[in-house]
C-alpha cells in the first residue's frame, strides 16, 4: 500500500473517533474544559513538531499584526469550531451531531465565494441545497414536526460550527501561512482564550487517568497528528484521490457511536449523511471541471 494512503487512513481513523470520545468526556467535563485541555495538548505537540522541523526561526518572519490575524483565524476555526461542535454533541446523539457537522466542506465552498470571490456555479448551488436537505433529514429523524428542543439546539450549534470552519478554511487559504507554524499559533490562541474563560468563570475540574488519556487522544491524535499526517498524505499523493477519502470519516464515525456508545442505528442518519456527501461530490466535480478548463 502506498504511504499516502497509510497516512490518510490513520488521519481518518483518528477523526472518526471525535464524536465518540467527546461524548464520553462530556459525561464529566463541559465543552469549554474539553476545548481548553485538548487544544493545550495539540499546541504542545505542534510546538515540539515545529522545533523538530526547524520552523521556530519563523517567529521573526511574521509581524505583530500577522500574529493577531493568525490568532483571530485560530479563535474562529479552532476555538469556536471545537467548542460549538462539543456543545452540539452534548445536546444530541453524537452520530447526528457529527453528520450535521459535515456541512463544513460546503460551508468552505460558500465562504470561498464570499471571501475569495470564487464563482458561485449551478453545481455549487445544488450542492449547498442538497447538504442542507441532508441536515434536515438527520435532524428531523423521519418526523419534521417532532424535533425536540435539545436536538434543534444541538443541530444549530453544529451548523454554526460548520460555518465557522468554512470561514476558517477560506481565510487560511487567503493568508497562506506556513501550515505547521500557523496551526501551532491557532491552537495556542484557542488554548489561551479557553483558559481565560475558565479562569474568569472560576471553573474547576479534576481529571482521572482515563479522562487524561481521552483528552490527550483528542488533542494529540485527532487534532495535531491527524492534521500532520493528512498534510503529508496530500503532499506526497494525488490530492484529489486522497481528499476524497475524507468522506469515509462520518460513515466510520457511525460505526464507533453504534459500537461504543450503543446509540441506536438510525437509517435517517445514514440517508441524510448520504445526501450531504452527494452534495459534496457534486461540487467536487464542479471544481475538477473548472480546473480542466483553466
C-alpha positions as a Markdown table, in Angstrom:
| # | Residue | x | y | z |
|---|---|---|---|---|
| 1 | Unk | 0.0 | 0.0 | 0.0 |
| 2 | Unk | 1.2 | 3.5 | -0.9 |
| 3 | Unk | 2.5 | 5.6 | 2.0 |
| 4 | Unk | 0.0 | 8.4 | 1.3 |
| 5 | Unk | -2.9 | 6.0 | 1.9 |
| 6 | Unk | -1.4 | 4.8 | 5.2 |
| 7 | Unk | -1.1 | 8.4 | 6.4 |
| 8 | Unk | -4.5 | 9.4 | 5.2 |
| 9 | Unk | -6.1 | 6.2 | 6.7 |
| 10 | Unk | -4.6 | 6.9 | 10.1 |
| 11 | Unk | -5.9 | 10.5 | 10.0 |
| 12 | Unk | -9.4 | 9.3 | 9.0 |
| 13 | Unk | -9.4 | 6.7 | 11.8 |
| 14 | Unk | -8.5 | 9.4 | 14.3 |
| 15 | Unk | -11.1 | 11.9 | 13.1 |
| 16 | Unk | -13.8 | 9.2 | 13.1 |
| 17 | Unk | -13.4 | 8.9 | 16.9 |
| 18 | Unk | -14.1 | 12.5 | 17.7 |
| 19 | Unk | -17.8 | 12.2 | 18.3 |
| 20 | Unk | -17.5 | 9.0 | 20.4 |
| 21 | Unk | -14.6 | 10.2 | 22.6 |
| 22 | Unk | -16.0 | 13.7 | 23.2 |
| 23 | Unk | -19.4 | 12.2 | 24.1 |
| 24 | Unk | -17.7 | 10.1 | 26.7 |
| 25 | Unk | -15.8 | 13.0 | 28.1 |
| 26 | Unk | -18.9 | 15.2 | 28.2 |
| 27 | Unk | -20.2 | 13.0 | 30.9 |
| 28 | Unk | -17.8 | 14.6 | 33.4 |
| 29 | Unk | -16.4 | 17.7 | 31.7 |
| 30 | Unk | -18.1 | 20.6 | 29.9 |
| 31 | Unk | -17.4 | 21.7 | 26.4 |
| 32 | Unk | -15.1 | 24.6 | 27.4 |
| 33 | Unk | -12.9 | 22.4 | 29.6 |
| 34 | Unk | -12.5 | 19.8 | 26.8 |
| 35 | Unk | -11.7 | 22.6 | 24.3 |
| 36 | Unk | -9.0 | 24.0 | 26.6 |
| 37 | Unk | -7.3 | 20.8 | 27.6 |
| 38 | Unk | -7.4 | 19.2 | 24.1 |
| 39 | Unk | -6.2 | 22.5 | 22.5 |
| 40 | Unk | -3.3 | 22.6 | 25.0 |
| 41 | Unk | -2.3 | 19.1 | 24.1 |
| 42 | Unk | -2.4 | 19.9 | 20.4 |
| 43 | Unk | -0.4 | 23.1 | 20.9 |
| 44 | Unk | 2.4 | 21.3 | 22.9 |
| 45 | Unk | 2.7 | 18.6 | 20.3 |
| 46 | Unk | 2.8 | 21.1 | 17.4 |
| 47 | Unk | 5.4 | 23.2 | 19.3 |
| 48 | Unk | 7.6 | 20.1 | 19.6 |
| 49 | Unk | 7.0 | 19.3 | 15.9 |
| 50 | Unk | 7.9 | 22.8 | 14.8 |
| 51 | Unk | 11.1 | 22.7 | 16.9 |
| 52 | Unk | 12.0 | 19.4 | 15.3 |
| 53 | Unk | 11.3 | 20.7 | 11.8 |
| 54 | Unk | 13.4 | 23.9 | 12.5 |
| 55 | Unk | 10.4 | 26.1 | 12.0 |
| 56 | Unk | 10.9 | 28.3 | 15.1 |
| 57 | Unk | 13.0 | 30.7 | 13.1 |
| 58 | Unk | 9.7 | 31.8 | 11.5 |
| 59 | Unk | 8.9 | 33.7 | 14.7 |
| 60 | Unk | 10.9 | 36.6 | 13.3 |
| 61 | Unk | 9.3 | 36.4 | 9.9 |
| 62 | Unk | 5.9 | 37.5 | 11.0 |
| 63 | Unk | 4.9 | 40.9 | 12.4 |
| 64 | Unk | 2.7 | 41.5 | 15.4 |
| 65 | Unk | -0.2 | 42.3 | 13.1 |
| 66 | Unk | 0.2 | 39.0 | 11.4 |
| 67 | Unk | 0.2 | 37.2 | 14.7 |
| 68 | Unk | -3.0 | 39.0 | 15.6 |
| 69 | Unk | -4.6 | 37.9 | 12.3 |
| 70 | Unk | -3.4 | 34.3 | 12.9 |
| 71 | Unk | -4.8 | 34.4 | 16.4 |
| 72 | Unk | -8.2 | 35.6 | 15.1 |
| 73 | Unk | -8.3 | 32.9 | 12.5 |
| 74 | Unk | -7.4 | 30.3 | 15.1 |
| 75 | Unk | -10.1 | 31.5 | 17.5 |
| 76 | Unk | -12.6 | 31.3 | 14.7 |
| 77 | Unk | -11.6 | 27.9 | 13.2 |
| 78 | Unk | -10.2 | 26.1 | 16.2 |
| 79 | Unk | -11.7 | 27.5 | 19.4 |
| 80 | Unk | -15.2 | 28.4 | 18.2 |
| 81 | Unk | -15.5 | 25.4 | 15.9 |
| 82 | Unk | -14.5 | 22.8 | 18.5 |
| 83 | Unk | -16.4 | 24.5 | 21.3 |
| 84 | Unk | -19.7 | 24.5 | 19.3 |
| 85 | Unk | -19.1 | 21.0 | 18.0 |
| 86 | Unk | -18.7 | 19.7 | 21.5 |
| 87 | Unk | -21.8 | 21.7 | 22.6 |
| 88 | Unk | -23.8 | 20.1 | 19.8 |
| 89 | Unk | -22.6 | 16.6 | 20.6 |
| 90 | Unk | -23.7 | 17.3 | 24.2 |
| 91 | Unk | -27.2 | 18.2 | 23.2 |
| 92 | Unk | -28.0 | 15.3 | 20.8 |
| 93 | Unk | -26.8 | 11.9 | 19.6 |
| 94 | Unk | -23.1 | 12.0 | 18.8 |
| 95 | Unk | -23.7 | 10.4 | 15.4 |
| 96 | Unk | -26.3 | 13.0 | 14.4 |
| 97 | Unk | -24.1 | 15.9 | 15.6 |
| 98 | Unk | -21.0 | 14.6 | 13.7 |
| 99 | Unk | -23.0 | 14.2 | 10.5 |
| 100 | Unk | -24.5 | 17.7 | 10.6 |
| 101 | Unk | -21.0 | 19.0 | 11.3 |
| 102 | Unk | -20.1 | 17.6 | 7.9 |
| 103 | Unk | -21.6 | 20.7 | 6.3 |
| 104 | Unk | -18.2 | 22.2 | 6.7 |
| 105 | Unk | -17.0 | 21.3 | 3.1 |
| 106 | Unk | -20.0 | 23.0 | 1.7 |
| 107 | Unk | -19.5 | 26.0 | 4.1 |
| 108 | Unk | -15.9 | 26.2 | 2.8 |
| 109 | Unk | -17.2 | 26.5 | -0.7 |
| 110 | Unk | -19.7 | 29.2 | 0.2 |
| 111 | Unk | -17.1 | 31.1 | 2.3 |
| 112 | Unk | -14.7 | 30.9 | -0.7 |
| 113 | Unk | -17.3 | 32.5 | -2.9 |
| 114 | Unk | -17.8 | 35.3 | -0.4 |
| 115 | Unk | -14.2 | 35.9 | 0.8 |
| 116 | Unk | -12.1 | 34.7 | -2.1 |
| 117 | Unk | -14.6 | 35.9 | -4.7 |
| 118 | Unk | -14.8 | 32.4 | -6.3 |
| 119 | Unk | -17.7 | 32.0 | -8.7 |
| 120 | Unk | -21.0 | 30.6 | -7.5 |
| 121 | Unk | -22.0 | 28.0 | -10.1 |
| 122 | Unk | -25.1 | 26.0 | -10.6 |
| 123 | Unk | -23.4 | 22.8 | -9.3 |
| 124 | Unk | -22.3 | 24.6 | -6.1 |
| 125 | Unk | -25.8 | 25.9 | -5.5 |
| 126 | Unk | -27.3 | 22.4 | -5.9 |
| 127 | Unk | -24.6 | 21.0 | -3.6 |
| 128 | Unk | -25.5 | 23.6 | -0.9 |
| 129 | Unk | -29.2 | 22.8 | -1.2 |
| 130 | Unk | -28.6 | 19.0 | -1.0 |
| 131 | Unk | -26.3 | 19.4 | 2.0 |
| 132 | Unk | -28.9 | 21.4 | 4.0 |
| 133 | Unk | -31.6 | 18.9 | 2.9 |
| 134 | Unk | -29.4 | 16.2 | 4.4 |
| 135 | Unk | -29.1 | 18.1 | 7.6 |
| 136 | Unk | -32.9 | 18.4 | 7.8 |
| 137 | Unk | -33.3 | 14.6 | 7.3 |
| 138 | Unk | -30.8 | 13.9 | 10.1 |
| 139 | Unk | -32.3 | 16.4 | 12.5 |
| 140 | Unk | -36.0 | 15.5 | 11.8 |
| 141 | Unk | -35.3 | 11.8 | 12.2 |
| 142 | Unk | -38.3 | 11.0 | 10.0 |
| 143 | Unk | -40.7 | 13.4 | 11.6 |
| 144 | Unk | -40.1 | 17.1 | 10.9 |
| 145 | Unk | -42.9 | 18.2 | 13.3 |
| 146 | Unk | -41.5 | 16.4 | 16.3 |
| 147 | Unk | -37.9 | 17.7 | 16.6 |
| 148 | Unk | -37.0 | 18.1 | 20.2 |
| 149 | Unk | -35.7 | 21.3 | 21.7 |
| 150 | Unk | -32.3 | 19.8 | 22.6 |
| 151 | Unk | -31.9 | 18.2 | 19.1 |
| 152 | Unk | -32.7 | 21.5 | 17.4 |
| 153 | Unk | -30.3 | 23.4 | 19.7 |
| 154 | Unk | -27.6 | 20.8 | 19.0 |
| 155 | Unk | -28.2 | 21.0 | 15.3 |
| 156 | Unk | -27.8 | 24.8 | 15.4 |
| 157 | Unk | -24.6 | 24.5 | 17.3 |
| 158 | Unk | -23.2 | 22.1 | 14.7 |
| 159 | Unk | -24.3 | 24.2 | 11.8 |
| 160 | Unk | -22.7 | 27.3 | 13.2 |
| 161 | Unk | -19.6 | 25.2 | 13.9 |
| 162 | Unk | -19.5 | 24.2 | 10.3 |
| 163 | Unk | -19.9 | 27.8 | 9.2 |
| 164 | Unk | -17.0 | 28.9 | 11.4 |
| 165 | Unk | -14.8 | 26.2 | 10.0 |
| 166 | Unk | -15.8 | 27.2 | 6.5 |
| 167 | Unk | -14.8 | 30.7 | 7.1 |
| 168 | Unk | -11.6 | 29.5 | 8.7 |
| 169 | Unk | -10.7 | 27.5 | 5.6 |
| 170 | Unk | -11.3 | 30.4 | 3.3 |
| 171 | Unk | -9.3 | 32.9 | 5.5 |
| 172 | Unk | -6.5 | 30.4 | 6.0 |
| 173 | Unk | -6.3 | 29.9 | 2.2 |
| 174 | Unk | -6.3 | 33.6 | 1.6 |
| 175 | Unk | -3.4 | 34.3 | 4.0 |
| 176 | Unk | -1.4 | 31.2 | 3.0 |
| 177 | Unk | 0.7 | 31.0 | 6.2 |
| 178 | Unk | 3.1 | 28.1 | 6.7 |
| 179 | Unk | 0.7 | 25.3 | 7.7 |
| 180 | Unk | 2.7 | 23.7 | 10.5 |
| 181 | Unk | 3.7 | 27.0 | 12.1 |
| 182 | Unk | 0.3 | 28.7 | 11.7 |
| 183 | Unk | -1.5 | 25.6 | 13.1 |
| 184 | Unk | 0.6 | 25.8 | 16.2 |
| 185 | Unk | -0.4 | 29.5 | 16.6 |
| 186 | Unk | -4.1 | 28.6 | 16.0 |
| 187 | Unk | -4.1 | 26.1 | 18.8 |
| 188 | Unk | -2.1 | 28.4 | 21.1 |
| 189 | Unk | -4.8 | 31.1 | 20.6 |
| 190 | Unk | -7.6 | 28.6 | 21.3 |
| 191 | Unk | -5.8 | 27.4 | 24.4 |
| 192 | Unk | -5.4 | 31.0 | 25.7 |
| 193 | Unk | -9.0 | 32.1 | 25.1 |
| 194 | Unk | -10.5 | 29.0 | 26.7 |
| 195 | Unk | -8.1 | 29.3 | 29.7 |
| 196 | Unk | -9.1 | 33.0 | 30.2 |
| 197 | Unk | -12.8 | 31.9 | 30.2 |
| 198 | Unk | -12.2 | 29.1 | 32.6 |
| 199 | Unk | -10.3 | 31.4 | 35.0 |
| 200 | Unk | -12.9 | 34.2 | 34.7 |
| 201 | Unk | -15.7 | 31.8 | 35.5 |
| 202 | Unk | -13.7 | 30.1 | 38.2 |
| 203 | Unk | -14.4 | 26.7 | 36.6 |
| 204 | Unk | -12.8 | 23.9 | 38.4 |
| 205 | Unk | -12.3 | 20.2 | 37.5 |
| 206 | Unk | -10.3 | 17.2 | 38.3 |
| 207 | Unk | -9.1 | 14.6 | 35.9 |
| 208 | Unk | -8.6 | 10.8 | 36.3 |
| 209 | Unk | -6.3 | 8.7 | 34.2 |
| 210 | Unk | -9.0 | 7.8 | 31.6 |
| 211 | Unk | -10.0 | 11.4 | 31.1 |
| 212 | Unk | -6.4 | 12.5 | 30.6 |
| 213 | Unk | -6.0 | 9.7 | 28.1 |
| 214 | Unk | -9.2 | 10.7 | 26.3 |
| 215 | Unk | -8.2 | 14.4 | 26.2 |
| 216 | Unk | -4.7 | 13.5 | 25.0 |
| 217 | Unk | -6.1 | 11.4 | 22.3 |
| 218 | Unk | -8.4 | 14.3 | 21.2 |
| 219 | Unk | -5.6 | 16.9 | 21.3 |
| 220 | Unk | -2.6 | 15.0 | 20.1 |
| 221 | Unk | -4.1 | 12.4 | 17.7 |
| 222 | Unk | -7.4 | 13.7 | 16.4 |
| 223 | Unk | -6.0 | 17.3 | 16.1 |
| 224 | Unk | -2.2 | 17.5 | 15.8 |
| 225 | Unk | -1.2 | 14.1 | 14.4 |
| 226 | Unk | -4.2 | 13.7 | 12.2 |
| 227 | Unk | -3.6 | 17.2 | 10.7 |
| 228 | Unk | 0.1 | 16.4 | 10.2 |
| 229 | Unk | -0.5 | 13.0 | 8.6 |
| 230 | Unk | -3.2 | 14.4 | 6.4 |
| 231 | Unk | -0.9 | 17.2 | 5.2 |
| 232 | Unk | 1.8 | 14.6 | 4.4 |
| 233 | Unk | -0.7 | 12.4 | 2.5 |
| 234 | Unk | -1.8 | 15.4 | 0.4 |
| 235 | Unk | 1.8 | 16.4 | -0.3 |
| 236 | Unk | 3.1 | 13.0 | -1.4 |
| 237 | Unk | -0.1 | 11.6 | -3.0 |
| 238 | Unk | -2.7 | 12.6 | -5.6 |
| 239 | Unk | -4.5 | 15.5 | -4.0 |
| 240 | Unk | -7.9 | 14.7 | -5.5 |
| 241 | Unk | -7.8 | 11.0 | -4.7 |
| 242 | Unk | -6.5 | 11.5 | -1.1 |
| 243 | Unk | -9.0 | 14.3 | -0.4 |
| 244 | Unk | -12.0 | 12.1 | -1.4 |
| 245 | Unk | -11.0 | 9.6 | 1.3 |
| 246 | Unk | -12.0 | 12.1 | 3.9 |
| 247 | Unk | -15.7 | 11.4 | 3.2 |
| 248 | Unk | -15.2 | 7.9 | 4.7 |
| 249 | Unk | -14.9 | 9.6 | 8.1 |
| 250 | Unk | -18.6 | 10.2 | 9.0 |
| 251 | Unk | -19.6 | 6.7 | 7.9 |
| 252 | Unk | -16.8 | 5.2 | 10.1 |
| 253 | Unk | -17.9 | 7.5 | 13.0 |
| 254 | Unk | -21.4 | 5.9 | 12.8 |
| 255 | Unk | -19.7 | 2.5 | 13.4 |
| 256 | Unk | -17.9 | 3.8 | 16.6 |
| 257 | Unk | -21.0 | 5.5 | 18.0 |
| 258 | Unk | -23.1 | 2.4 | 17.5 |
| 259 | Unk | -20.5 | 0.0 | 19.0 |
| 260 | Unk | -19.1 | 2.1 | 21.8 |
| 261 | Unk | -21.9 | 4.5 | 22.8 |
| 262 | Unk | -24.6 | 1.9 | 21.9 |
| 263 | Unk | -26.6 | 4.6 | 20.1 |
| 264 | Unk | -29.4 | 3.0 | 18.0 |
| 265 | Unk | -28.6 | 2.8 | 14.3 |
| 266 | Unk | -30.8 | 5.3 | 12.6 |
| 267 | Unk | -31.5 | 4.8 | 8.9 |
| 268 | Unk | -32.4 | 8.5 | 8.6 |
| 269 | Unk | -28.9 | 9.5 | 9.8 |
| 270 | Unk | -27.4 | 7.3 | 7.0 |
| 271 | Unk | -29.8 | 8.7 | 4.4 |
| 272 | Unk | -29.1 | 12.3 | 5.5 |
| 273 | Unk | -25.4 | 11.7 | 5.5 |
| 274 | Unk | -25.6 | 10.2 | 2.0 |
| 275 | Unk | -27.4 | 13.2 | 0.7 |
| 276 | Unk | -24.8 | 15.5 | 2.3 |
| 277 | Unk | -21.9 | 13.6 | 0.7 |
| 278 | Unk | -23.7 | 13.5 | -2.7 |
| 279 | Unk | -23.8 | 17.3 | -2.5 |
| 280 | Unk | -20.1 | 17.5 | -1.6 |
| 281 | Unk | -19.2 | 15.3 | -4.6 |
| 282 | Unk | -21.3 | 17.4 | -6.9 |
| 283 | Unk | -19.3 | 20.5 | -6.0 |
| 284 | Unk | -16.0 | 18.5 | -6.2 |
| 285 | Unk | -16.9 | 17.6 | -9.8 |
| 286 | Unk | -17.5 | 21.3 | -10.4 |
| 287 | Unk | -14.0 | 22.1 | -9.2 |
| 288 | Unk | -12.5 | 19.4 | -11.5 |
| 289 | Unk | -14.3 | 20.9 | -14.5 |
| 290 | Unk | -13.1 | 24.4 | -13.6 |
| 291 | Unk | -9.5 | 23.2 | -13.2 |
| 292 | Unk | -9.6 | 21.3 | -16.5 |
| 293 | Unk | -10.8 | 24.4 | -18.3 |
| 294 | Unk | -8.3 | 26.7 | -16.6 |
